[in-house]
Amino acid sequence: MEQYLWVLKDKERDLIRELEPERLAELDEDDLLALHKRVRRARNKHTTNYRRGAAEKVATAGGRGAAAAGSDKARGRAYVFEEALAIVSAELARVAHEEAEALKDERLARARAGRWAGPQADGFGDATGSPGRQREHVKSSGGKKRDASSQAQGARRQAKRDGR
């Protein structure tokens, strides 16, 4: 990637500088998502510019191989941002995995303690009055409303047929 940095403009180089390991280590998941979005947009822009430029040169050059020589700078920019996107994506995946593991550990600790972060986690308690305690499991069909809707739909369909 370093061999193509000379083709970048100042703003593009500033974006690439944000990928230095020291700077990436300071970013949290939201900041990494914002950086990922910016790098992806730059990558898409330069890849599109490279492909369009190369496609225009094919007709005049007489072939793709002959047209490729004139697109070195554009190809270099596209390559740099492709590599940059890979770096940011890998860091984002690592941070997201760490945060998911931390959240999982926190939830497991709550579950072991008999507490849970369910719908009543706002402190009002459940029907039994014990705040944060898990309710007993109530067995239901899970589709009472759906079943009633289906029956009503069938009744309407039959009434329509009977009215003919």
N, C-alpha and C positions, 0 to 999 in steps of 0.2 A: 504494500500500500504506500510506503514512504516514497517509492520511486515516482509516483504520480502526483505527489502533493504540489509540485511546481505548476501544474495546470489549473489549480484551484484559485479562485478569487479570494480576497481577504475575508469576506463574510463566511465563505465556505470553509476556509481554513480555521476560522474561529469555531465553527460547528464541530470540526474534526478535533480541535484541541479539547473540547468538552469530553472526549472519549479517553483522555489520559486516565490511567488507573487511580491516581490520587483523587481526581475530580469525580470519577464514577463511584468511588467508595463513599463519598459524602452524600450521595443522592438516595432518597427513599423511593418506594415503589411508585408513588404518584409523579415524582420528578422524573424518574426513569421512563414512565409512560409518555410524559410530555416530550422528553428527548427522543424517544423512539418514534413518536409521531413526526417530529421535525426531520429526523434523519430519513424516515421512510418517504416523506414528501420530496425531499431533495433527491433521493435515489430515483423515485419515479420520474421526476422532472428530467434528470440527466439521462436516464435510460431512454425515455421517450424522445428527447432531443437527438440522442445518438442514433436511434433506430430510424427516425424520420430523415435525418441528414444522410444516413447511409443509403436509405431507400431512394432518395432523390438522385444520388450520384450513380446508382446502378445503371440507369438508362443511358447516361452520357458516357460512362466508363465502359459499358459493354458487358459487365459481369460483376458479381458480388465480390469476387477476389480482387479485381482491379479497383473497385470502389472503396475497399476497406482501408487502403493506405491513406486516404485523405481524412479519415475519421479518428486519428490517433488521440487527439486531445479530448474529444467527446467520449471516446471509449475509456480513456483514463479516468475522466470524471465519474462516469458510470461505475467503473470498477471500484474506485475509492469509496463511493457511497454504498456500494453493495457490501464491501468489507466492513464499513462502519456500522451498517445495519445489523450485520451478523454479530458484531461485538456488543452492541446495545441489547440485542435480543437475548444473547447468552447471559448477560448481566441481569437483565430483567427477569429471566426465567429463574436464575439463582435466587434473587431477592424474593420473588413471589413464592418460591418453594420454601424458603426460610420462614416467611411470614405465615404461610399456610401451616407449616409444622408447629410454629409457636401457638397459633390459634387452636390447632388440634390438641396440643398438650394442655392448653388452658381449659378447653371443653372437657377433656378427659378428667382433669383434676376436679372440676365442678361436679361431674357425674359421680366420681368416686366419693365425693363429700355429700352426695344426696341432693345436690342443687343442680339446677339446669337453667339455661338461658332461653327458655321458651317464650311463648306469648305473654306470660305474666311476669316477665323479668323486670317490669317497670316498678315493682314494689307494692302493687295493690293486692297481691295475693290471689289465690285461686278460690274456688267455691268453698273449700274447707277452711279458708282463712289463714293458712300457713304460707307466708310469702316465700316464693322460690322453690317450694317443694313440688316434685313431679306428681301430676295427677294420676289416678288409676286409669288404666286403659279401658275405654268403653268400646265394646264391640258393636259395630253397626255395619250395614251393607255398604256404606260409603257412597251410595248413589241414590238415596231416597228421592232427591229432587230430580235427578236425571230420569229415574224410573217413572215418577209421576208425570214428567214432561212427555216421556215416550208414550205413556198410556193415553194422555190427553190428545196427543197428536194422532194416535190411532183412532180414537173416538171421533175426532173431527173428520178424519178421512172417511170413516164409515158413514157418518152423517151426511157427508157430501154425496156419497154413492147412493144412499137411501133416498136422497132428495131428487134424484134424477127422474 
